[in-house]
Amino acid sequence: MNLIQKGHGHTHRGIIGIESAIVLIAFVIVAAALAFVVLNMGFSTTQKAKTAIIAAMEEAGSSLEVSGKITGAANVPANELNSTNIPLKIVSGGATSNLNGNFTTIKLITDVAEYDNIYRKGPLFHGIFVNASQAWDRAVLKNWITIEEHPYSGPGVNQNTETPKSTIAIIYWTVNLNNNTILDIGEHVVLSVAYSAKDRPGSLAHVSWELSTPKGAPMTVDRTIADITTQIVDLG
């Protein structure tokens, strides 16, 4: 009979297996932590890229658009426009726009004149106005302009050849939801420009209006004046 001495023939396989499992678990934990860091950085970078793209798109396009017919009040015998009115609104999906005179400028370029900013004060935001004449009346009452600068202050549009003394622009509301200087989606305004005697565009003249707001690219509107045969001219 062979006797097996006590203490001989023992194996350490179980201990080695536990150590290997511990090392494997440690590697998995480290790998998971590194993967989380990488994914988190990726998500953060993606979010920053998305924000940058959205901001770039907002800056590349204007937040304003023409919302209807542009019209002009004409002096038919002189074959020239006394004033023009451009209806505006926020583009679909666009950002709101602050029309305060501290943040917004209106540039005018014609065949005979160029002005970097003809905007007077800011928008007439107290209520809404049914026409440009009513809005200019309110501008006089608020002391934004003098009565001599009122484009409709003469005995009639056709006879008004002396006012205003300088080319100026105001913005008034036709749809106003919250009575402040911010143009929101759903609101409508009109950019009204009154021309001095020396700046009034005539038939076949080219006129460009550029409205720059705090957000987005400037909105530019160009028109060539057609033959003036009526007091109210449709500029398209």
C-alpha positions as CSV (number, residue, x, y, z in Angstrom):
1,M,0.0,0.0,0.0
2,N,1.4,3.4,-1.0
3,L,0.9,6.1,1.5
4,I,0.5,9.7,0.4
5,Q,2.4,12.0,2.6
6,K,0.3,14.8,4.1
7,G,1.1,18.1,2.6
8,H,2.2,16.8,-0.8
9,G,0.3,17.1,-4.1
10,H,-1.6,20.4,-3.3
11,T,-2.4,22.8,-6.2
12,H,-2.5,26.6,-6.4
13,R,-4.8,26.8,-9.4
14,G,-7.7,28.4,-7.5
15,I,-5.6,31.2,-6.1
16,I,-4.1,32.0,-9.5
17,G,-7.7,32.1,-11.0
18,I,-8.8,34.6,-8.4
19,E,-5.8,36.8,-9.0
20,S,-6.5,36.7,-12.8
21,A,-10.1,37.6,-12.2
22,I,-9.1,40.5,-10.1
23,V,-6.7,41.8,-12.7
24,L,-9.4,41.3,-15.5
25,I,-12.0,43.2,-13.4
26,A,-9.5,46.0,-12.9
27,F,-8.8,46.2,-16.6
28,V,-12.6,46.3,-17.3
29,I,-13.1,49.1,-14.8
30,V,-10.3,51.1,-16.3
31,A,-11.5,50.5,-19.8
32,A,-15.0,51.5,-18.9
33,A,-13.8,54.7,-17.2
34,L,-11.7,55.6,-20.3
35,A,-14.6,54.8,-22.6
36,F,-16.9,57.1,-20.5
37,V,-14.3,59.9,-20.7
38,V,-14.0,59.5,-24.4
39,L,-17.8,59.4,-25.0
40,N,-18.3,62.3,-22.7
41,M,-15.7,64.4,-24.5
42,G,-17.3,63.3,-27.8
43,F,-20.8,64.4,-26.7
44,S,-19.4,67.7,-25.4
45,T,-17.6,68.4,-28.6
46,T,-20.7,67.5,-30.6
47,Q,-22.8,69.9,-28.5
48,K,-20.3,72.7,-29.0
49,A,-20.1,72.0,-32.7
50,K,-24.0,72.1,-32.9
51,T,-24.1,75.4,-31.0
52,A,-21.4,76.9,-33.2
53,I,-23.3,75.8,-36.4
54,I,-26.6,77.2,-35.1
55,A,-24.9,80.5,-34.2
56,A,-23.2,80.6,-37.6
57,M,-26.5,80.0,-39.4
58,E,-28.2,82.7,-37.4
59,E,-25.4,85.2,-38.3
60,A,-25.3,84.2,-41.9
61,G,-29.0,84.9,-42.5
62,S,-31.2,87.9,-41.7
63,S,-33.8,87.5,-39.1
64,L,-36.1,89.8,-41.0
65,E,-38.0,89.5,-44.3
66,V,-40.4,91.7,-46.3
67,S,-44.0,90.7,-45.4
68,G,-46.0,92.3,-48.2
69,K,-46.1,95.0,-50.9
70,I,-43.6,97.9,-50.7
71,T,-45.4,101.1,-51.5
72,G,-44.4,104.7,-52.2
73,A,-46.2,108.0,-51.8
74,A,-45.5,110.0,-54.9
75,N,-45.4,113.6,-56.1
76,V,-46.8,112.8,-59.6
77,P,-46.1,116.2,-61.3
78,A,-42.5,116.1,-60.1
79,N,-42.2,112.4,-61.0
80,E,-40.6,111.4,-57.7
81,L,-41.3,109.6,-54.4
82,N,-41.8,111.5,-51.2
83,S,-41.7,108.4,-49.0
84,T,-41.6,104.6,-49.1
85,N,-43.1,102.0,-46.7
86,I,-41.6,98.5,-46.3
87,P,-43.6,95.9,-44.2
88,L,-41.4,93.6,-42.2
89,K,-41.7,90.5,-40.0
90,I,-39.5,87.8,-38.5
91,V,-38.5,85.0,-40.8
92,S,-40.0,81.5,-40.1
93,G,-37.9,80.0,-37.3
94,G,-35.9,83.2,-36.9
95,A,-34.8,84.9,-33.8
96,T,-36.5,87.9,-32.2
97,S,-35.0,91.3,-33.1
98,N,-34.5,94.4,-31.0
99,L,-35.4,97.5,-33.0
100,N,-34.2,100.0,-30.5
101,G,-32.2,102.7,-32.1
102,N,-29.2,101.9,-29.9
103,F,-28.9,98.5,-31.6
104,T,-30.5,98.9,-35.1
105,T,-29.3,101.0,-38.0
106,I,-30.9,101.8,-41.4
107,K,-28.7,102.5,-44.3
108,L,-29.9,104.1,-47.5
109,I,-28.3,104.1,-51.0
110,T,-29.8,105.8,-54.0
111,D,-28.4,107.0,-57.3
112,V,-27.8,110.4,-55.8
113,A,-27.2,109.8,-52.0
114,E,-25.8,107.4,-49.4
115,Y,-26.5,107.5,-45.7
116,D,-25.1,105.2,-43.1
117,N,-28.0,105.6,-40.7
118,I,-31.2,107.5,-41.2
119,Y,-33.1,105.7,-38.3
120,R,-34.7,108.1,-35.9
121,K,-34.9,107.0,-32.2
122,G,-36.5,103.6,-32.5
123,P,-39.9,101.9,-33.1
124,L,-43.2,103.6,-32.3
125,F,-44.3,100.8,-30.0
126,H,-47.2,102.5,-28.2
127,G,-50.1,100.7,-30.0
128,I,-50.5,100.1,-33.7
129,F,-51.0,102.4,-36.6
130,V,-53.3,102.1,-39.6
131,N,-51.1,104.0,-42.0
132,A,-47.8,105.9,-42.3
133,S,-49.3,109.3,-41.9
134,Q,-50.7,108.4,-38.4
135,A,-47.3,107.0,-37.4
136,W,-45.5,110.2,-38.5
137,D,-48.1,112.2,-36.5
138,R,-47.1,110.2,-33.4
139,A,-43.4,110.8,-34.1
140,V,-44.0,114.5,-34.0
141,L,-46.0,114.2,-30.7
142,K,-43.1,112.3,-29.2
143,N,-40.6,115.0,-30.4
144,W,-38.7,112.5,-32.5
145,I,-39.1,114.7,-35.5
146,T,-40.3,118.3,-36.0
147,I,-43.4,119.2,-37.9
148,E,-41.2,120.4,-40.7
149,E,-39.8,116.9,-41.0
150,H,-43.2,115.3,-41.3
151,P,-43.5,114.0,-44.9
152,Y,-47.3,114.4,-44.9
153,S,-47.5,117.8,-43.2
154,G,-48.1,119.8,-46.4
155,P,-51.5,120.5,-47.9
156,G,-51.2,117.3,-49.8
157,V,-48.6,114.7,-50.8
158,N,-48.3,116.0,-54.4
159,Q,-47.8,119.6,-53.1
160,N,-45.3,118.7,-50.4
161,T,-42.0,119.7,-52.0
162,E,-40.3,121.4,-48.9
163,T,-40.4,118.7,-46.2
164,P,-38.7,116.9,-44.7
165,K,-35.4,118.9,-44.4
166,S,-33.4,115.7,-44.2
167,T,-34.0,112.1,-45.2
168,I,-35.2,110.1,-42.1
169,A,-36.8,106.8,-41.3
170,I,-39.1,105.5,-38.5
171,I,-40.5,102.1,-37.7
172,Y,-44.1,101.6,-36.6
173,W,-46.2,98.6,-35.7
174,T,-49.1,97.2,-37.5
175,V,-49.3,94.1,-35.3
176,N,-48.1,94.5,-31.7
177,L,-48.4,91.7,-29.2
178,N,-46.5,92.9,-26.1
179,N,-45.8,96.6,-26.5
180,N,-42.0,96.7,-26.4
181,T,-39.2,97.4,-28.8
182,I,-38.6,93.7,-29.6
183,L,-40.0,92.3,-32.8
184,D,-41.3,88.8,-32.1
185,I,-42.7,86.1,-34.3
186,G,-46.3,87.0,-35.1
187,E,-45.7,90.8,-34.9
188,H,-45.4,93.1,-38.0
189,V,-43.8,96.5,-38.4
190,V,-43.3,99.0,-41.3
191,L,-40.1,100.7,-42.1
192,S,-41.2,104.2,-43.4
193,V,-38.6,106.5,-45.1
194,A,-39.3,110.1,-45.8
195,Y,-37.0,111.7,-48.4
196,S,-35.7,115.3,-48.4
197,A,-36.3,117.2,-51.6
198,K,-32.8,116.6,-52.9
199,D,-32.9,112.8,-52.2
200,R,-36.3,111.9,-53.6
201,P,-35.9,109.0,-56.1
202,G,-37.6,109.4,-59.5
203,S,-38.7,107.0,-62.2
204,L,-36.1,104.4,-63.1
205,A,-34.0,105.3,-60.1
206,H,-32.5,102.5,-58.0
207,V,-33.0,102.5,-54.2
208,S,-31.5,100.2,-51.6
209,W,-32.4,100.0,-48.0
210,E,-30.3,98.0,-45.5
211,L,-31.5,97.3,-42.0
212,S,-29.0,96.0,-39.5
213,T,-30.2,94.4,-36.2
214,P,-28.2,92.9,-33.3
215,K,-28.8,89.3,-34.5
216,G,-28.2,88.0,-38.0
217,A,-27.0,89.5,-41.2
218,P,-28.3,92.8,-42.4
219,M,-31.5,92.7,-44.4
220,T,-31.1,94.4,-47.8
221,V,-34.1,95.4,-50.0
222,D,-33.5,96.8,-53.5
223,R,-36.0,98.3,-55.9
224,T,-36.0,100.2,-59.2
225,I,-38.7,102.8,-59.3
226,A,-41.2,102.3,-62.1
227,D,-43.0,105.1,-64.0
228,I,-44.8,107.3,-61.5
229,T,-48.4,107.9,-62.7
230,T,-50.3,107.6,-59.4
231,Q,-50.0,109.1,-55.9
232,I,-49.5,105.6,-54.4
233,V,-46.9,103.5,-56.3
234,D,-46.6,99.7,-56.0
235,L,-42.9,98.8,-55.7
236,G,-43.5,95.1,-55.5
